[in-house]
């Protein structure tokens, strides 16, 4: 498991791996939607489950479990911890 701290997309993290959100690569609506879910720069996020191939990613953010599509998850840049 690579924990070099190198920034990468959320979909690149393995199950059980955590990171800190660095940025959200999307428009105003995406940023607002994720902020409403409690996710923004500086937020700790943990990958709980990933689906094979192109399925969704289940994450834990601020004590809540969320399921994100891979397209959305790919726009979240994190620093692994």
NORZICOR-V424512 format. One record per residue. N is the residue number from 0. PHI is phi in degrees with one decimal (* if undefined). OMEGA is omega in radians with two decimals (NA if undefined). NEAR is the number of other C-alpha atoms within 12 Angstrom. Layout:
# NORZICOR-V424512
N:PHI:OMEGA:NEAR
N:PHI:OMEGA:NEAR
This chain:
# NORZICOR-V424512
0:*:-3.11:13
1:-82.3:3.08:16
2:-123.4:-3.07:19
3:-69.7:-3.12:13
4:82.5:3.13:19
5:-73.6:-3.14:18
6:-59.3:3.08:22
7:-157.3:-3.11:29
8:-70.7:3.13:29
9:-57.5:-3.11:42
10:-69.5:3.11:38
11:-84.1:3.12:27
12:-77.8:3.11:36
13:-88.9:3.07:27
14:-56.7:3.13:22
15:87.2:-3.12:20
16:-85.4:-3.14:28
17:-115.1:3.08:31
18:-162.7:3.08:37
19:-109.2:3.13:33
20:-67.0:3.10:32
21:-95.5:-3.13:25
22:-159.2:3.10:28
23:-117.4:-3.07:30
24:-90.3:-3.14:24
25:-162.7:-3.13:19
26:-79.3:-3.11:13
27:-61.5:-3.13:11
28:-65.4:3.11:13
29:-64.1:-3.13:21
30:-60.2:3.13:21
31:-66.4:-3.13:15
32:-60.1:3.14:17
33:-69.8:3.08:28
34:-63.3:3.10:20
35:-63.6:3.11:13
36:-88.1:3.12:22
37:90.2:-3.07:23
38:-116.9:3.08:34
39:-163.9:3.12:28
40:-54.4:-3.14:22
41:93.9:-3.12:20
42:-80.3:3.07:28
43:-83.1:-3.10:28
44:-134.0:3.14:41
45:-124.3:3.09:34
46:-81.7:3.13:34
47:-92.3:-3.08:25
48:-156.1:3.03:24
49:-122.3:3.09:27
50:-92.5:3.09:19
51:-66.9:3.09:12
52:62.4:-3.00:10
53:-117.2:-3.14:15
54:-82.4:-3.10:17
55:-72.8:3.12:23
56:-119.1:3.09:33
57:-96.6:-3.10:29
58:-130.0:3.01:35
59:-117.2:-3.14:27
60:-135.2:3.13:29
61:44.8:3.09:19
62:82.5:3.13:14
63:-108.4:3.06:17
64:-95.9:-3.13:19
65:-128.1:3.03:25
66:-115.1:-3.11:24
67:-115.7:3.03:30
68:-66.3:-3.09:21
69:-63.5:3.12:23
70:-62.4:3.11:19
71:-67.1:-3.12:28
72:-61.8:-3.12:35
73:-70.1:-3.14:23
74:-91.5:-3.13:26
75:-103.4:-3.14:37
76:-92.2:-3.08:32
77:-126.5:3.00:37
78:-108.7:-3.12:29
79:-58.6:3.12:30
80:-131.3:NA:24
